[in-house]
Amino acid sequence: MTTTAKNIMIINGSLRGAGGNSGAVAKQAASILTNEFQQQATLLTLTDPLPTIREVYEKLVACDGFVVITGVYWNNWSSPLQRFIEVMTAFENTPAFFGKPVVSAVTMDSVGGIEVAARLQAVFGGLGCWSPPCSTVVLSRTGQEAMAASDGSAEDPNNDVWRLDDLPIVLQNLVTAAALPRHNWVAWPHRELTVPDGPWPGQGPLDMGTPKFL
């Protein structure tokens, strides 16, 4: 563990905000980071009113790594998280993301979680982040029920099912990765977009300046 505290941003992309399954994971992650690992945890709940785009950018620049949390909605992440990613297109490979580690926690009913987690890692990789080992945990209702049903068995067939107790492993790897230097990373050529000012575009049309070809 590093002796210098890092600022870890927890992005809660749940449709239910702080009140859903992802909200519970976000709360647990913040507790583990601050109490067990003595790190700073900054929580960004995407269903809450967000500050201006520039202020969100500055919050991202000030952090050293990300925990991205979402539920699964028809084999995809939430609409608030999708909107966040769309706005963040302007920040690709900027100090907001470049060279910073990212881990993810996905909650689901029964299916789709690992696919959503894999795509999330790819998206944040495109923004400039990277993933340390064991950087994903997927928590399902069916998995929790299976573990409860076999709890106490001599040879528990569900002892390797992801559970909330696995979250500290993911977070420890994130904190370790956040302590590594970032100055040696190299970005590929890309078109830089203009970082817009003004209120957070929570709804309505969104034009981030990408090319129009039709």
C-alpha positions in Angstrom: 0.0 0.0 0.0 1.1 3.5 -0.7 1.7 5.9 2.2 0.5 8.9 0.3 -3.3 9.1 0.1 -4.8 9.2 -3.3 -8.1 10.7 -4.4 -10.4 8.0 -5.8 -13.5 9.0 -7.6 -16.5 6.7 -7.2 -18.9 7.2 -10.1 -22.4 5.9 -9.2 -24.3 5.4 -12.5 -27.3 3.8 -11.0 -30.8 4.8 -12.2 -31.9 4.8 -8.6 -29.0 7.0 -7.4 -27.9 6.4 -3.8 -31.0 4.3 -3.1 -30.3 1.3 -5.4 -27.9 -1.7 -5.4 -25.2 0.4 -7.0 -25.7 3.0 -4.4 -25.1 0.5 -1.7 -21.9 -0.7 -3.5 -20.7 2.9 -3.8 -21.3 3.5 -0.1 -19.3 0.4 0.8 -16.5 1.3 -1.6 -16.2 4.8 0.0 -16.0 3.2 3.5 -13.4 0.7 2.4 -11.2 3.3 0.7 -11.3 5.8 3.6 -11.3 3.4 6.6 -9.3 0.4 5.5 -7.0 2.0 2.9 -6.8 5.6 4.3 -7.5 7.1 0.9 -9.7 10.0 -0.1 -13.0 9.0 -1.8 -15.0 11.4 -4.0 -18.5 10.3 -4.8 -20.2 11.4 -8.0 -23.8 10.2 -8.2 -25.0 10.8 -11.7 -28.7 11.1 -10.9 -27.9 14.1 -8.6 -27.8 17.6 -10.1 -24.3 18.0 -11.4 -22.2 21.2 -11.5 -21.1 22.8 -14.7 -19.2 20.8 -17.3 -16.0 22.7 -16.4 -16.4 21.9 -12.7 -17.0 18.2 -13.4 -13.8 18.3 -15.5 -11.8 19.8 -12.7 -13.1 17.1 -10.3 -11.9 14.4 -12.7 -8.5 16.1 -13.1 -8.1 16.2 -9.3 -8.6 12.4 -8.9 -6.1 9.6 -9.3 -8.3 6.7 -10.2 -11.9 5.6 -10.8 -14.5 3.2 -9.5 -17.3 3.0 -12.0 -20.5 1.4 -10.7 -23.8 0.7 -12.6 -26.7 -1.7 -12.7 -27.6 -3.7 -15.8 -30.5 -2.4 -17.9 -31.3 -4.6 -20.9 -27.7 -5.7 -21.3 -26.4 -2.2 -21.0 -25.3 0.3 -18.4 -27.7 3.1 -17.2 -28.8 6.1 -19.1 -27.2 8.5 -16.7 -23.9 6.7 -17.2 -24.4 6.7 -21.0 -24.9 10.5 -20.9 -21.9 11.0 -18.7 -19.7 9.0 -21.2 -21.1 11.0 -24.1 -20.2 14.3 -22.5 -16.8 12.9 -21.4 -16.0 12.4 -25.1 -14.5 15.9 -25.0 -12.1 14.9 -22.3 -10.5 11.9 -24.2 -6.8 11.6 -23.3 -6.9 14.8 -21.3 -5.6 15.1 -17.7 -9.1 14.1 -16.6 -8.5 10.5 -17.6 -5.1 9.9 -19.2 -3.0 7.3 -17.5 -5.4 6.8 -14.6 -6.5 3.3 -13.4 -10.2 2.3 -13.5 -12.1 -0.6 -11.9 -15.8 -1.4 -12.1 -18.5 -3.0 -10.0 -21.7 -4.1 -11.8 -25.0 -5.1 -10.2 -27.5 -7.2 -12.1 -30.5 -9.5 -11.7 -29.2 -12.6 -13.4 -27.4 -12.0 -16.8 -25.4 -9.4 -18.7 -23.1 -8.1 -16.0 -19.8 -9.3 -17.2 -20.5 -8.1 -20.7 -21.4 -4.6 -19.4 -18.2 -4.6 -17.3 -16.0 -5.6 -20.2 -17.5 -2.8 -22.4 -17.1 -0.3 -19.6 -13.4 -1.1 -19.3 -13.0 -0.7 -23.0 -14.8 2.7 -23.0 -12.7 4.1 -20.2 -9.6 2.6 -21.9 -10.5 4.7 -24.9 -10.8 7.8 -22.7 -7.3 7.2 -21.5 -7.6 4.9 -18.5 -6.1 1.5 -17.9 -7.3 -1.6 -15.8 -5.2 -3.2 -13.1 -5.5 -7.0 -12.4 -8.7 -8.3 -10.9 -10.4 -5.0 -11.6 -14.0 -6.1 -12.0 -16.7 -7.5 -9.6 -20.2 -8.5 -10.8 -22.9 -8.9 -8.1 -26.1 -10.6 -9.1 -29.4 -11.3 -7.3 -29.3 -14.9 -8.4 -25.7 -15.2 -7.2 -26.6 -13.9 -3.8 -29.5 -16.3 -3.5 -27.4 -19.2 -4.6 -24.8 -18.4 -1.9 -27.4 -18.1 0.8 -28.9 -21.5 -0.2 -25.5 -23.3 0.0 -24.1 -21.4 3.0 -22.6 -23.8 5.5 -22.2 -26.7 3.1 -19.1 -28.9 3.6 -18.1 -28.3 0.0 -19.8 -25.1 -1.0 -20.2 -25.1 -4.8 -20.8 -21.3 -4.7 -17.7 -20.2 -2.7 -16.2 -18.7 -5.8 -19.2 -16.7 -6.8 -18.5 -12.9 -6.7 -19.8 -11.3 -3.6 -19.5 -7.9 -1.9 -16.7 -9.3 0.2 -14.6 -9.3 -3.0 -14.8 -5.5 -3.3 -11.7 -4.8 -1.1 -9.6 -6.9 -3.5 -10.6 -4.7 -6.5 -10.1 -1.5 -4.5 -6.7 -2.6 -3.2 -5.5 -3.2 -6.7 -6.9 0.2 -7.7 -5.1 2.0 -4.9 -1.9 0.2 -5.8 -2.3 1.2 -9.4 -3.1 4.8 -8.6 0.2 5.2 -6.8 2.2 4.4 -10.0 3.7 7.2 -12.0 1.7 8.4 -15.1 4.3 10.4 -17.0 5.5 7.6 -19.2 2.2 6.9 -21.0 1.9 7.9 -24.7 -1.4 8.8 -26.4 -2.3 7.9 -29.9 -3.1 10.7 -32.4 -6.7 11.9 -31.9 -8.9 14.9 -32.7 -9.2 17.1 -29.6 -12.7 18.4 -29.0 -13.5 21.7 -27.4 -14.3 21.4 -23.7 -17.7 23.1 -23.5 -18.6 25.5 -20.7 -22.0 26.0 -19.2 -24.4 23.8 -17.2 -24.3 20.1 -17.3 -26.4 18.9 -20.3 -28.6 16.4 -18.5 -31.2 16.3 -21.2 -31.9 17.5 -24.7 -29.7 17.5 -27.8 -26.0 17.1 -27.2 -23.4 18.3 -29.8 -19.9 17.7 -28.7 -18.4 18.9 -31.9 -17.8 15.6 -33.5 -17.7 15.6 -37.4 -20.9 15.8 -39.4 -20.7 13.7 -42.5 -24.4 13.2 -43.5 
